[in-house]
């Protein structure tokens, strides 16, 4: 069993540890051997000595029946945007090539507190600022399904590592679809949890040492099975001892089985069209649910796709300016002042959002709160438990491509995350679920969205969907 255990989901690996069929040290070595043999370039920094010491400590605790948490002895990798004490953290940036933090990011500390063995860091574009995972320090991460295709970004290293069985799960992050797009392209499960459940302190960007982070970014897990996401979500919601928190979040249980859920399907929108294979995959999901007795209704969504995206972009560009130096900020402000009033180009929009007044941001934030309320009414008043949308317009695009082609028509490069960004600024839980493959064997996922704190309903539905569709994780 130990020979194949690295290919099993995380919960199966944990069960083997609990039954003492394998030690944490042996399980770690199985994964390190897979990383050594891999060519996808997903795991880019390791400290085998420290990882083996942590695994040995987990084995000793288990021998004394003194488990430290729900993940005790499980080897995991961490996206290189999260600071890890004593382990190099670069966020793919040459400027941080030698950065070795003295403190864990809060999310990493929570995983360690639950007994996880951190065995390495996974690749990301520089400062998480690309939809391809490539950088000058470590080079590109390759898609395990086709090395000529992108893994997406910015959590491309985590998604590829999970898909290639180099790790049972990974800690990624999502600001603008950064976790969900790679999950879709690599055929794994990726959860953007309800905003605020998991602290983002210690996540780069924001410079090392900052106590704050973007008001939209959230850490989240990637894995090969929805049950594994639930395990990691529990660990990530549990404060570590150092946090000295007097509270513990308890999410509601899943509402019911998929047959009792009320599901809306937002299959298309002219603002972000999808290709035929993606539309067919969504239709297959809808048909499988209806055949199982689920009440399924088509919808055009709770709000205008285009208006929501414009608001998201305004808030995104504003939060990205926090660490801009004075010289660069002054140059942007000067450039914005020279724009013609009728200039609606992407560059002009970018500059206006980067240099908007605090009053303009406050009004945008008010719009965000109203939009969040609109979403909540969509679920409550329209009696929907879950909304299903495309995860992205197409399967993985060619590596390095700077445009998106949808059924022969060129679209904006950033349309890749259009569907994901419906929920990025309103903070709703959003889960990418692999459901099909196209004629080239590339994975296709769908996105499940629910009201705030319905994370476990989404995870339960994902598990039911896998059963209905007969899909197996990579």
Secondary structure, 3 states (H helix, E strand, C coil): CCCCHHHCCHHHHHHHHHCCCCCHHHHHHHHHHHHHHCCCCCEEECCHHHHHHHHHHHHHHHHCCCCCCCCCCCEEEEECCECECCEECCCCCHHHCCCECCCCCHHHHHHHHCCCEEEEEECCCHHHCCCCCCCCCCCCCCCCCCCCECCCCCCHHHHHHHHCCCCCEEEEEECCCCCHHHHHHHCCEEEECCCCCCCCCCECCCCCCCCCCCCCCEEEEEECCHHHHHHHHHHHHCCCHHHCCCCCCCCCCCCCCHHHCEEEEECCCHHHCCCHHHHHHHHHHHHHHHHCCCEEEECCCCCCHHHHHHHHHHHHHHHCCCCCCHHHHHHHHHHHHCCCCCCCCHHHHHHHHHCCCHHHHHHHHHHHHHHHHHHHHHHHCCCCCEEEEECCCCCCCECCCCCEEECCEEECHHHHHCCHHHCCCCCCCEEEEEEEECCCCCEEEEEEECCCCCHHHHHHHHHHHHHHHCCCCC
